[in-house]
């Protein structure tokens, strides 16, 4: 298990959208000694409100990420321009995936889960004290930053969502200098990642963290507990 750090500077910013291998990147960076923030940590930390506040006012990034050396996935990707400005020496990894396959993965996971947030009885649950006690304001944060702000409540529109995806990647490539940017696919494995970060290659296989089944369990659990709650 990786050790979290109290040093303030993020060293690595993974700016690919969720469902492009961000969980595997998180695990690989943890193995390399770079504790990585990820949406899953936001759930565990109950930090949804922190990121909602960061959306509306100037954030104290050093405090928010004080235990981490890297970020991957939403909610961090939502703030990528602010993080690039605040951590100008950080190296940037852009996890890529075929847009059609990316949208299929989104449809099987995030889109299904977030659609529940708008329907009874799940909408009743996520606004309840019980849910906030268990998960903070995670559901509201995830829906606001991803569905509303990034995809403008059109995440169920495949053509539109893929265009947003392509535009994001084009903008990151435009803004980040080539010597600070690694275009990366999970199939590339350890070598390009470790070469880019100046780390020795681990003796274990590169992580293959496919959390689709975990999403499916979360969807089922959310539906079950919602009906039980009402």
C-alpha positions as CSV (number, residue, x, y, z in Angstrom):
1,X,0.0,0.0,0.0
2,X,1.3,3.4,-0.9
3,X,2.2,6.1,1.7
4,X,0.4,9.4,1.6
5,X,2.5,12.5,1.8
6,X,2.2,15.9,3.4
7,X,4.4,17.7,0.8
8,X,2.3,20.2,-1.0
9,X,3.4,20.0,-4.7
10,X,1.6,17.8,-7.2
11,X,4.2,16.3,-9.5
12,X,1.9,14.6,-12.0
13,X,-1.4,15.7,-13.6
14,X,-3.3,13.0,-15.5
15,X,-5.8,15.0,-17.6
16,X,-7.6,12.3,-19.5
17,X,-11.4,12.0,-19.1
18,X,-12.7,9.2,-16.9
19,X,-13.1,5.8,-18.6
20,X,-9.8,6.1,-20.4
21,X,-7.7,4.0,-18.0
22,X,-7.6,6.5,-15.2
23,X,-8.1,3.8,-12.5
24,X,-5.1,1.8,-13.9
25,X,-3.1,5.0,-14.0
26,X,-4.0,5.8,-10.4
27,X,-2.9,2.3,-9.3
28,X,0.3,2.5,-11.3
29,X,1.2,5.9,-9.8
30,X,0.6,4.6,-6.3
31,X,2.9,1.8,-7.0
32,X,5.6,4.2,-8.3
33,X,5.4,6.1,-5.0
34,X,3.2,9.0,-6.2
35,X,0.0,8.9,-4.2
36,X,-2.8,9.6,-6.6
37,X,-6.1,11.3,-6.1
38,X,-9.1,9.9,-8.0
39,X,-12.8,10.1,-7.9
40,X,-12.8,7.0,-5.7
41,X,-10.8,8.9,-3.1
42,X,-13.3,11.8,-3.3
43,X,-16.0,9.3,-2.3
44,X,-13.9,7.8,0.6
45,X,-12.8,11.3,1.8
46,X,-16.4,12.6,1.5
47,X,-14.9,15.6,-0.2
48,X,-17.7,16.4,-2.6
49,X,-18.4,19.7,-1.0
50,X,-14.8,20.7,-1.2
51,X,-14.8,20.4,-5.0
52,X,-18.2,22.1,-5.3
53,X,-16.8,25.0,-3.4
54,X,-13.7,25.0,-5.7
55,X,-16.1,25.4,-8.6
56,X,-17.5,28.6,-7.2
57,X,-14.4,30.3,-5.6
58,X,-10.7,30.3,-5.6
59,X,-9.5,27.0,-4.2
60,X,-6.6,26.2,-1.9
61,X,-5.1,23.4,-4.0
62,X,-2.2,22.8,-1.8
63,X,-4.6,22.0,1.1
64,X,-7.0,20.0,-1.0
65,X,-4.2,17.8,-2.4
66,X,-1.8,17.9,0.6
67,X,-1.7,14.1,0.8
68,X,-1.1,13.5,-2.9
69,X,1.6,13.7,-5.5
70,X,-0.6,13.1,-8.5
71,X,-4.2,13.4,-9.7
72,X,-6.3,11.3,-12.2
73,X,-9.9,11.3,-13.2
74,X,-12.7,13.6,-12.3
75,X,-13.1,15.8,-10.2
76,X,-9.5,16.9,-10.8
77,X,-9.8,16.9,-14.6
78,X,-12.6,19.4,-14.3
79,X,-10.1,21.9,-12.8
80,X,-7.2,21.0,-15.2
81,X,-6.5,24.6,-16.3
82,X,-6.3,25.8,-12.7
83,X,-4.0,22.9,-11.7
84,X,-1.7,23.4,-14.7
85,X,-1.4,27.1,-13.7
86,X,-0.9,26.3,-10.0
87,X,1.6,23.5,-10.6
88,X,3.6,24.7,-13.6
89,X,6.4,22.1,-13.1
90,X,4.1,19.1,-13.0
91,X,4.3,16.6,-15.7
92,X,1.1,15.9,-17.6
93,X,-0.2,12.5,-18.7
94,X,-3.0,12.3,-21.2
95,X,-4.7,8.9,-21.1
96,X,-6.3,8.3,-24.5
97,X,-8.9,5.9,-25.8
98,X,-10.9,5.4,-29.1
99,X,-13.9,7.8,-28.7
100,X,-16.5,5.2,-29.6
101,X,-15.1,2.8,-27.1
102,X,-14.9,5.5,-24.5
103,X,-18.5,6.4,-25.0
104,X,-19.6,2.8,-24.8
105,X,-17.7,2.5,-21.4
106,X,-19.3,5.7,-20.2
107,X,-22.8,4.4,-21.2
108,X,-22.2,1.2,-19.2
109,X,-21.1,3.0,-16.1
110,X,-21.2,6.7,-15.4
111,X,-24.2,7.5,-17.6
112,X,-26.2,4.7,-16.1
113,X,-25.3,5.7,-12.5
114,X,-25.9,9.4,-13.0
115,X,-29.3,8.8,-14.7
116,X,-30.4,7.2,-11.5
117,X,-29.7,10.4,-9.6
118,X,-32.6,12.1,-11.4
119,X,-35.2,9.4,-10.8
120,X,-37.2,8.3,-7.8
121,X,-36.3,6.8,-5.4
122,X,-32.6,7.4,-5.9
123,X,-33.1,11.2,-6.2
124,X,-34.8,11.0,-2.8
125,X,-31.9,9.0,-1.3
126,X,-29.0,11.2,-2.5
127,X,-30.7,14.3,-1.0
128,X,-31.2,12.6,2.3
129,X,-29.2,12.9,5.6
130,X,-28.4,9.3,5.4
131,X,-26.6,9.6,2.0
132,X,-24.8,12.7,3.1
133,X,-23.7,11.0,6.2
134,X,-22.3,8.0,4.2
135,X,-20.9,9.8,1.2
136,X,-21.0,13.5,1.8
137,X,-22.1,15.5,-1.3
138,X,-20.5,13.1,-3.8
139,X,-23.5,12.5,-6.0
140,X,-24.2,16.3,-6.3
141,X,-20.5,17.0,-7.0
142,X,-20.2,14.3,-9.6
143,X,-23.4,15.2,-11.4
144,X,-22.7,18.9,-11.4
145,X,-19.1,18.8,-12.6
146,X,-19.4,16.0,-15.1
147,X,-23.0,16.0,-16.5
148,X,-23.9,19.7,-16.1
149,X,-20.7,21.6,-16.5
150,X,-18.6,19.4,-18.8
151,X,-21.3,17.9,-21.0
152,X,-24.0,20.5,-20.5
153,X,-26.7,17.9,-19.5
154,X,-26.2,16.2,-22.9
155,X,-24.2,13.2,-21.8
156,X,-26.8,10.9,-23.2
157,X,-26.2,12.5,-26.6
158,X,-23.4,10.3,-28.1
159,X,-22.4,12.7,-30.9
160,X,-22.3,15.7,-28.6
161,X,-20.4,13.9,-25.9
162,X,-17.8,12.6,-28.2
163,X,-17.2,16.1,-29.6
164,X,-16.7,17.4,-26.0
165,X,-14.2,14.5,-25.5
166,X,-12.3,15.4,-28.7
167,X,-12.3,19.1,-27.9
168,X,-10.9,18.5,-24.4
169,X,-8.0,16.4,-25.8
170,X,-7.2,18.9,-28.5
171,X,-7.1,21.7,-25.9
172,X,-4.8,19.8,-23.5
173,X,-2.4,19.1,-26.4
174,X,-2.5,22.7,-27.5
175,X,-1.8,24.1,-24.0
176,X,0.8,21.6,-22.6
177,X,4.4,21.8,-24.0
178,X,5.4,18.6,-25.7
179,X,8.3,18.0,-23.3
180,X,5.9,17.9,-20.3
181,X,3.2,15.8,-22.0
182,X,2.9,12.0,-22.3
183,X,0.2,10.6,-24.5
184,X,-0.6,7.3,-22.9
185,X,-2.7,4.2,-23.3
186,X,-2.9,1.4,-20.7
187,X,-1.6,-1.1,-23.3
188,X,1.7,0.9,-23.5
189,X,2.6,-0.5,-20.0
190,X,5.3,0.6,-17.7
191,X,8.2,1.6,-19.9
192,X,6.9,4.9,-21.5
193,X,5.3,5.9,-18.2
194,X,8.5,5.2,-16.1
195,X,10.8,6.8,-18.7
196,X,8.6,9.9,-18.6
197,X,8.6,10.1,-14.8
198,X,12.2,9.0,-14.3
199,X,11.1,6.0,-12.3
200,X,12.5,2.4,-12.3
201,X,10.2,-0.1,-13.9
202,X,8.5,-2.3,-11.3
203,X,8.8,-6.0,-11.3
204,X,5.1,-6.5,-11.4
205,X,2.7,-6.2,-14.4
206,X,1.2,-2.9,-15.2
207,X,-2.2,-2.6,-13.5
208,X,-5.3,-3.6,-15.4
209,X,-8.0,-2.0,-13.3
210,X,-11.3,-2.5,-15.0
211,X,-13.9,-1.2,-12.6
212,X,-17.0,-1.7,-14.8
213,X,-18.2,-4.5,-12.6
214,X,-17.7,-2.3,-9.6
215,X,-19.9,0.3,-11.2
216,X,-22.6,-2.3,-11.9
217,X,-22.5,-3.4,-8.2
218,X,-22.8,0.3,-7.2
219,X,-25.8,0.8,-9.4
220,X,-27.5,-2.2,-8.0
221,X,-26.7,-1.3,-4.5
222,X,-27.9,2.3,-5.0
223,X,-31.2,1.1,-6.4
224,X,-31.7,-1.5,-3.6
225,X,-30.9,0.9,-0.7
226,X,-33.0,3.6,-2.2
227,X,-36.1,1.4,-2.2
228,X,-35.3,0.2,1.3
229,X,-34.9,3.8,2.5
230,X,-38.3,5.0,1.2
